[in-house]
Amino acid sequence: QRFLATKEQFHAYLRARGEPGGRVSAGGEEQEAQEKKEEEGGSCQGEPPAKRAKPEELGGAEQSPGGAGAEQEAVERRRARGQNRGRPCMKPNHYEQSRLCPSVTQGCAEKCYFGPRCRFLHDVGAYMATKPADLGSSCVLFQTFGKCIYGATCRFARAHLGDGYQNLINTDLAKQWEGRSLVRNNLSKDLQHQLRKRRFSFTKAEEYLRGLAKPHGGGSKGGKATESSPEEQEESNCTALPESLGDGLQPPAEQGEDPRADGLQRAEPTGTEEVSSIKTIGPVTDEDTIKLRACEKRKLEIQGKLYLAPLTTCGNLPFRRVCKGFGADVTCGEMAVCTNLLQGQASEWALLKRHHTEDIFGVQLEGAFPDTMTKCAELLNQTIEVDFVDINVGCPIDLVYKKGGGCALMSRANKFEQIVRGMNSVLDVPLTVKIRTGVQEKMNVAHKIIPKIREWGAAMVTLHGRSREQRYTRSADWDYIAECARAASPMPLFGNGDILSYEDANRALQMGVSGVMIARQVGALIKPWLFTEIKEQRHWDISSGERFDILRDFTNYGLEHWGSDTQGVEKTRKFLLEWLSFLCRYIPVGLLEHLPQKINERPPYYLGRDYLETLMASQNVEDWIRISELLLGPVPTNFTFLPKHKANSYR
C-alpha cells in the first residue's frame, strides 16, 4: 500500500525529479496547468484515453456541457482508428538540413557517383559548422571495432577525429575484426538488380507452378491434391524420385479468384532469362537437378527450447541480441512480405538480417498466393542463411487479412495447401507455420487444420491461443492448445500466449506442447529477462539500474546496426521509444502483493522505489522521450512520436 499513489501525485513526483515530498518546482504550476489543458483538449503526447475518466462512466445521467464537442471528438477518433500510416513521422531531412556526401565519409570524394550534380556537401569544414553538437565523448563503434565508418558525421565524432577532421583508427583493434562477418543475409546490389529487372531464375518454383496449372482427375474443379498418405509418401520419397511436383492441383484462376490480386504479375519464362548457378565449394553437386528427399531434409530439433517470436517493429536485430543475451534459444526475424522481397526492396530485406550470435535463426514470410510465396521461398533458399522458414497465418490486421494473407489463409484451405506444399518443395530447410485458433472468436478450427498441415509437409506448428477477433484481448486458451498438441502428434507444436513468468511457462509445458514461444503483448517486450527467469526458475526482482543498463545495451546495439550518424541515432531512438511503450507495463517484483504479475491486471498509479523506477512506469510519451534523452541526447526540434501499437489509444 505504501507505493500506491494518485495520478496527480505520480506526475507531481516525476515533475519534481524525485525530490522528497514530490514538490513541484517554480514553473511546475504552469506546467501542470498546461498538462491539464492538453488533457482536456487532447494531445498526441499525453496519457492514453484508458487512463482518462469518461463522463458516461462517471455519471450516466449527467450530460457534459460540451455535448456537441464530445460527439465531434468521438467521430474524429473513429475516423482515425487504426491509421498507423498516418502517424506523425520525422523524415531524414528533418534531422539535418545539410548532409555530408557519403563519398567524403568513405574517403573517396573524387569518386562521387553524382559528380557536380551531387546535392550533398563535399566541404567537411562547412558541414562541421552546421552539424548538431556531439552527444557524447565515447563512440561505441570506435570502442568496439577500432574504427567508426561514419567519420565526421558520427554524433560521437570527438572520440575519433584528429587534426583536420581526420578519422582516427585503432589498428590493433581493427585487425581483430578484419574479415569477420558480423551480420549476414545482406542484399547485394547485383541481386537487387536481378530482382528489379526480373532476371532471377525460379526454376523449382516454376516447375511446381506448372504442375498446379495441369488439369487432373478428369477436369474436376476444387484444386485439391490427390496424393498418398504421409506414410506412403515418406516411403516413396526415400526410394524413388517423384515424377512431378504438386500434380493434381487446379490453377488458382479456376477457383474464381483473380490471379493478379497478389500485386505481382507472374513472370512468363523467356529465353533471355539468366539461369542462376548454385555456388559450390569442392566437387560439383547435383543439387540443381535432383530434389532432396523428405528423409534427407535438415531436421528442426528445438523441442524444449525457448523461442522468441517474430515481432513486427520491435523484434529488430538489436532487440533480438538483448533477448539472446538473456537466454533465448531460437530467434526469428520480423514478418516480411513476400512481394516486397521479390521486388528487391532494401527495407524489406533488412528484416532478414541475422547477427552472428543467433545460432538458431529463421525468417517469417507473409503472402496470400502460391506463386509469390513459392518463388520467395526459392529465392531465400538460394541467397540467405537460415535454419527454418515460417509462414505467417496468424496476422490479424486488416491490411493483411483483406488481401487474403495472415489469418485469412485459415479459411482458404486450397490456397493454404498449395502454399505449404510449394514452399516445402523448393526449400532445403524445415518449413514451419504459425496460426491462431481461428478467425471468429468462438469457432475454433485449428484442431482441424493442424493434421492437414502435417500431411502437407510442415515440420512444426506454432499456435497462438487466441482468434483473430480477439487480437490480444482476454486470456489465451491453453486448454484448446493442449487439444491441438494431441492432434498434431507426432509433429511438434509450440504454444504461444500469456507467458509472463516461469510459472506460466511451466504450466504451459505441462499441457503437452513441445515448447513455448515468448511473444509480443506479454513476455519478451515487457520483460526480456523472462528467458533467464524460466531457465533459472525464479522471480527476478530486477532493479531500475539494471533495467537502464538493458536499455543502454539496446542503444549500443542499435548504433552498431543502424549507424552512429544523425539518421542512425534517430532511428535507434524511434525503436527504443516503441519498445518503451511496452516496457512501462512491467511492475517490479518487489512491489507486488501477489506473485506473479498477470497481464490482464491493470495496476493503479504507483511510485517506485526510486525516481528512475517511477519514470519507467509512466505511460506518458514525454516520459519515454525523457528516458531516450538520457541515452541518446536531446531530441531534434519539433520532434514528435506516437507508438505504433497504441495509435488507436492515443489521440
Protein Blocks (a to p, Z undefined) as FASTA:
>chain_A
ZZgccfklmmmmmmnnopghiiacfklmmmmmmmmmmmmnopaklccfklpccfklmnom
accfklmlmmmmmmmmmmmgoplmlpccddfklmpmbdcdfklmnopaklgfklmmlcbd
fbfklmmmmpccdfbfbdfklmmnopafklmmpcklmmmpcehhiacddfklmmmmgoia
fbghiacfklmmmmmnopaccfklmmmmmmmmpcgehlpahjpacdddfklmmmmmmmbc
cfbghihiacfklnopafklnopacddddfkbccdddddehjadfklmmccdfklpccdd
fehiacddddehjlpfklmmmmmmnopabdcdddddfklmmnopaklmmmmpccfklmbc
cdddddfbfklmmmmmmmmmmmmccfbdcddfkbfbfklmmnopajllmmmmklmmmmmm
mmmmmpcbdcdddddfblblklcfklmmmmmmmmnopabdcddfbdfklomgcjddfklm
mmmmmmmpmcdcddeehiabfklmmmmmmnopabdcddfknojlmmmmlmmmmmnopadd
ddfklmmmmmmmmmmmmmmmnopcfklmmmmmmmmmmmmmmmmmpccfklpfbdcddfkl
ccdddddfbfklmmmmpccfklmmmmmmmmnopadehiacddfklmmmpZZ
